[in-house]
Amino acid sequence: MSAALLVGLLVFMLVASALEWLAVEVVALVVLVGLLVTGLVTLEEAISGFSDPAVVTVLLMMVLSEAIAESGVVAQVGHRIGRISRGSLRVQVALLFAIAGVLSMFINNTAAIAMFIPIAIQIAKQTRRSPSRLLLPLNYAVIFGGTCTLVGTSTNILVSSLAAERGLPAFTMFEFARMGLVYFALGLAYNILLVRFLPDRGDPSNLTGKYELATYLTEVRVPATSPLVGRTVVEETISDRYHLNVLEILRGARKIAFDLRSTPIATDDVLIVRGTMQDIVMFKEQQGLLLLSDIKLSDAELADQQNILAEMQLSPASTLEGMSLREIDFRRRFGAFVLALSRAGEAIREKLGLIPLKRFDTLLVFGPRRAVEQLYKLDDFLPLQELELRLRLHPRWWLHAATLVGVVAAVTIAGVPILSAALVGVVVLLASRTVKVQRVYRAVQWSVFFLLAATIPLGVAVEKSGLAGDLGSWIADTAGASGPWVVLSLVYFVTMVLTEILSNTSTAVLMVPIAMSVAATLGIDPKPLLMAVTFAASNGFVTPVGYQTNAMVYGAGNYRYRDFLAAGIPLNLVFWALSSLLIPVFWKF
């Protein structure tokens, strides 16, 4: 009976995650409550994930990763890629992927990709390439790098902790490196080829074209007979009455955007408005305006020294997720307009004010330069372009870097537990006032914390219910006669498929007890099977939801779902074959 209840919860988890009914961490919490209510886990087991060493370690590594980002070291290195490569696109791309991959070996993948997306877009602009040529391979490079070390991904830390809880030695810092470096080298070669074959998905210097805003941005002239003369945008309630945004007032050579709401409209003013053509026509007819319909506005017409057109993403830590632009009151709160947003490869231009925002939505924002630059400083947004403020070194940048190096050295050379080393590293940064405690709170991705904490009891339930034993025996009986190599290949394949639907951590927690059961049934060392689970769970290349960083580049690169399928399926199959052959060589049965 307990196994049947657990299977029902797992089916719900798969379907809810695949159809995106709820955020993945909310799905995990719902399943956790289901486990508790049905008696599949005790209260102590249900809350055990919130104090699990793996979860705490992941949180501490997030703080160290954020410290490296704030130091400015990575931005400085990335900014010099063009100079080092002497203008060669091939060298620029190779350096970009290699540096991002090496960095992701030691910091959180999400932090690594957030730092390198603006650099990749800048390279695309300089070389007149579409960012879609670079961002997906960049994402893959970060995933490859993360598989090389214990701290490279949360999956590695989690599986190591789960193995230790089951009596196995904890994994060392570079235990994954043998297989991980094979992935890294082969993956970089694959990326260089991928750059040539990925489709162009927009010109980075033509954002109005990328979001297909030609029919949504229009200029109207105000004649002397218009009732708008002498009135302000607020007094006429243009936004509410016509569902339009007045972005700028052009008055001769002057562009008015910052104090737009309090500026009376004058005769012969030209208003730049954003909205559907139906609403624009209604506005024009009721207010007696002249429609300049033969003019298509471009980035150059909108942006100048005072105003800016920019892209930014909603960050994983954003407090705005789930709220609509109207609920946020975006224009009044931030002093800028959202002209369009990109989600799941689709540009959304209509009824923007009513659409709840999701993490990693890409927003096209227009407004006064200083207002938009203030958005870059908020934790709610990730900028998709290089910023001068990010190119400055922190006064104690050396301490940021030395702390991370010290943590890695302590674990590798002195054998200090990773949790202890990471805790000491974070406290050093806090005690030296190099990092403020408020920055630590903001650095933690609470969605990841709740996902990990809520998922860990699932592994307990899988074991207690007997489901792990039953599935382990079935796999051993089905493929055991063909030898442990075939069993390992099957375990890798199942994990590889599940991680494209569930989160990588949920997949790992589910598969670890099953892998342990298979090993016990066959009488072999479980480590090769655990390695197969770890690598397969981390290598989610095929879907935008297979890995968190996939979602980050999805909108930024204006990709389509089929782009991920075309690029990811061959890579997954190659890595599956390689892992099936090499994991038993590096870790004996």
ZATORFI-66667 format. One record per residue (C-alpha): z, x, y; residue in one letter. Coordinates in pm, whole numbers, plus 50000, padded with zeros to 5 digits. Example, Ala and Ser with C-alpha at 12.3 -4.5 7.8 and 13.67 -1.06 7.14 Angstrom:
2
507805123049550A/507145136749894S/
***
This chain:
589
500005000050000M/500945027950242S/497665045950172A/495725013850246A/497545009250579L/496835045150671L/493145041550584V/493015010750811G/494505030551100L/492065059051038L/489125034951039V/490355020851370F/490665056251506M/487105064851403L/485565032851540V/487575032751866A/486705069251930S/483025065351841A/482585034252059L/484855048052335E/486955016452349W/489805037052492L/490405072852600A/490925095252297V/494565102252380E/495235064852412V/493605059052072V/495885085951929A/498945069452084L/497935035451944V/497595050951598V/500985068051643L/502655034851720V/500845019851421G/502275047051196L/505765040451333L/505635002351310V/504275002750954T/506935027250843G/504445054450752L/506485078750963V/510085078451080T/511035078651449L/511915115651425E/508525123151271E/506735101751530A/508155121351823I/508045155351651S/504675163451809G/506135162952160F/508235193852083S/505895210151829D/505495247851891P/501685244651886A/501745217852158V/504085237952381V/501985269252325T/498795251152429V/500505238852748L/501695273852838L/498215288052777M/496825261653015M/499125275353285V/498035311253218L/494385300253222S/494865283153557E/496515314753691A/493435335053600I/491225309253773A/493365310254086E/493355348454097S/489685348654203G/488825377053963V/486405356553754V/484695341854061A/484215377054199Q/482655389153874V/480425358453843G/479285361154204H/478055396554137R/475955387653832I/472795384954042G/473415418754204R/474145435953871I/471035421353707S/468765432553995R/466995399154004G/466065397053635S/466575361453511L/466925372553150R/469635397653238V/471405372253462Q/471465346353185V/472645371252922A/475435383753150L/476485348353240L/476785337752876F/478435370052762A/481055370853040I/481885333853000A/482165337952622G/484425368452641V/486685351652897L/486995320452681S/488405342052402M/491615344452603F/491855313652825I/491455276352785N/487805266352733N/487995238452990T/489195262853257A/486475287653161A/483625262553185I/484985248653512A/484825283553664M/481315291253542F/479475258353606I/479195265353983P/477995300753908I/475335287953666A/474105262053919I/473905288954186Q/471805311053955I/469565281053886A/469065275854260K/468305312454324Q/465765314154042T/464315279454109R/465265266753765R/466865233953669S/470615236853591P/469895218453265S/468325250653139R/471625269353172L/474595245853147L/474345235252781L/473875271152658P/476755281552886L/478915255052723N/477975267752378Y/478815303652481A/482315292452583V/482785274652248I/481575305552057F/484025327552244G/486905303952182G/486545307751804T/487255345151816C/490995345951889T/494165326551822L/494455315552185V/490755308152227G/491095271052151T/493895246252097S/492485240251747T/493185276251642N/496775274351768I/497295240551604L/495975250251258V/498005282451267S/501155262351340S/500375236651070L/499795264550818A/503095281050910A/504935247850864E/503545246750509R/504865281250419G/501805302350496L/501905332550729P/500955323951088A/497505335751191F/497315367751394T/495695370751739M/492385384451612F/492375370251259E/489505347251354F/487465375551507A/485475385451199R/483785351651165M/484065343551533G/482135374351642L/479345365351400V/479165331251569Y/479285347751909F/476475372751846A/474175347851672L/475045320851923G/474125342352223L/470735349752067A/470275312352007Y/471235305152369N/468615329052506I/465965309552312L/467495276252409L/467095283852780V/463325284452728R/463115251552539F/465575228652715L/463895203052944P/464175203553323D/466565176353437R/466435178853813G/466095203454097D/469505216454216P/468205217954572S/467055181554566N/470085160154487L/468565128654639T/465675132854397G/467965139554100K/469805106854161Y/466585088254250E/467935077154585L/464615073954768A/464785035854769T/468525035354840Y/468595056955155L/466835043055459T/466725047655836E/466885017456068V/466505018156446R/468684996656673V/466634979656949P/468174967357274A/468084931257148T/470194937956838S/473704922456827P/474924956156694L/474624972457038V/478094980257173G/479774971956842R/481244995756582T/480604996456208V/484154984256147V/483934955656397E/480764942956232E/482254947355880T/478874959955763I/480204973155433S/481764939955331D/479064916855469R/475994935655349Y/477324958755075H/475924988455268L/477295021955378N/476325035555719V/476325072955655L/475325086355994E/474335076056343I/471485096656487L/471655096256866R/468915118757000G/469645153556865A/473245144356783R/474435133956437K/477605113056430I/479455111156098A/483075122156140F/484175095856396D/481615070656275L/484025041556238R/485135042256603S/481745049556764T/480035020056940P/476395016756839I/473935022257127A/470345011957193T/467785033357006D/470425047156770D/469045053956422V/471395044256138L/471135061055799I/472205034355552V/472715034455179R/472305003554963G/469854983254757T/466584973954924M/467504937154905Q/470714942955103D/468964966255349I/466304939755422V/468984913155478M/470854936655714F/467654944155904K/466674907455945E/470094894056047Q/470804922256292Q/467284924656434G/466724960956333L/463534981156290L/463064994655937L/461585029555922L/460265023355573S/457735051455569D/460425078155582I/462045091455262K/465215110255331L/465805143255156S/468765166855125D/467605185555435A/467605154255652E/471125144955540L/472845178855541A/473325201555842D/476045223355993Q/478385193656038Q/477575173155725N/477115182055362I/475675166755046L/477475179154735A/478165172054368E/481615172554212M/483185160953888Q/486275140453825L/488635165253661S/490605159253337P/493795159153548A/492505134353806S/494815106453915T/491765085754013L/490575079353657E/490345042253581G/490235032653951M/487155020254133S/485955034854463L/487025002654634R/490545005054489E/490725041554595I/489355032354939D/487365064454909F/485765063655255R/489035059455445R/491125081155215R/488795111155198F/486455106255495G/483295108355281A/480875085655095F/479955084854726V/476205078754722L/475785078154343A/477445089254023L/476135102653694S/477705091753367R/476395098053015A/473155111453158G/472515080153363E/472495078553743A/474405048453876I/473515037554228R/474345000554251E/477734983354279K/479445017254292L/482545003154453G/483334981654149L/482895007353871I/486105023253731P/485785060953733L/485995081353412K/486895117753365R/483905140953407F/481925115153606D/479685135053842T/479825121754198L/477205127454468L/479265129054787V/478095129355148F/480235134255455G/481465158055722P/481605193555589R/485335197655643R/486095164455467A/484015173755162V/485525208555148E/488985192655147Q/487965174054830L/487285207654664Y/490915217154715K/492235186354534L/493035187154163D/491175154154124D/487785171054156F/485895200554008L/483285215154248P/479785221054109L/478875247854359Q/480275281654456E/482865280554732L/483795307554979E/487465299354929L/487135306054554R/485505340054615L/488625354654774R/490995374854560L/494605363354541H/496925389554698P/498515394254355R/495385390354146W/496355421153949W/499585404553832L/497685373853710H/495405396153503A/498185419253385A/500265389853265T/497465376453044L/496735411352910V/500445416152843G/500665383452648V/497695392952429V/499025428352376A/502515415952285A/501135392652020V/498585417451885T/500485450451892I/504175441251888A/503845410451666G/505635388051918V/505165350851837P/502505335852062I/504895309252193L/507445335452301S/504835357452467A/503225328552654A/506605315752774L/507575350152907V/504195353153080G/504545319853260V/508125327553368V/507025361653504V/504425344653723L/506945318753843L/509845342753902A/507615366554098S/506415336954308R/502855345754216T/502355310054094V/504145280354247K/505935256254017V/503925227054160Q/500775245454048R/502195247153696V/502675209553686Y/499095204153802R/497675229853559A/498815210153255V/496165186453122Q/498445158153022W/495685140352836S/495505170252598V/499295171052567F/499535134552463F/496535138052232L/498115167452049L/501605152552041A/500395118751913A/498065133751654T/500475157251474I/502425128951301P/499105117451154L/499105148350933G/502625139650817V/501515104450727A/498455116950540V/500735138150320E/503575113050276K/501265084350182S/499625104549907G/496215101450075L/495885139250114A/496605144149744G/494165116949638D/491365129849860L/492105165849759G/491915156949390S/488685137749445W/487045166849627I/488265191349362A/486995169149079D/483675162649250T/482775197849358A/485285219449173G/483025224848873A/480495241649102S/483045266849221G/485305271249526P/482365281949746W/480815247449711V/484195231149775V/484605251450094L/481105241650204S/481945204950148L/485225207450341V/483405224350632Y/480685197650632F/483155168350634V/485145184550917T/481945191951110M/480905155351095V/484355141651184L/484765164251488T/481645148851644E/483375114851633I/487065122851675L/488575149751893S/488655184751748N/492465184551728T/492615150651555S/490075162651301T/492025194451234A/495315175851185V/493625151750944L/491825178350741M/494555205150709V/496685185950454P/493545176350262I/492425212750251A/495885223250133M/495775196949857S/492315208449742V/493525244549726A/496615234549526A/494525214149281T/492065242749223L/494775269549223G/493145290249498I/494345305849825D/494235278550093P/493405302450379K/489585301650332P/489655263450340L/491905263550648L/489485287150819M/486635263550733A/488565234750891V/489405255251201T/485875267451270F/484195234251188A/486585214551409A/485895237751703S/482115238651666N/481275204251804G/477755208951938F/475935176451860V/477465149552081T/478865148752434P/482185136952291V/482325163252016G/484135187452247Y/485715183052590Q/483495209052757T/480405190452627N/481355161352850A/481735184653149M/478175197953132V/476705164153030Y/476825149653380G/476495182553569A/473265190653386G/471935154953398N/471395156753021Y/470345129352782R/472015122652449Y/468895134652269R/469225168652440D/472525174152262F/471065162651931L/468025185251959A/470045215752060A/473195209551854G/471995198751510I/470115231251428P/473085251451553L/475545231351344N/473405235551032L/473045273151084V/476785277351138F/477525255750831W/475335277950614A/476785309850762L/480365297950721S/479785287150361S/478525322250282L/480785344450493L/484225327850509I/484875335050137P/483785371150201V/486225376050489F/489065355850329W/489165357649951K/489965327849733F/
***
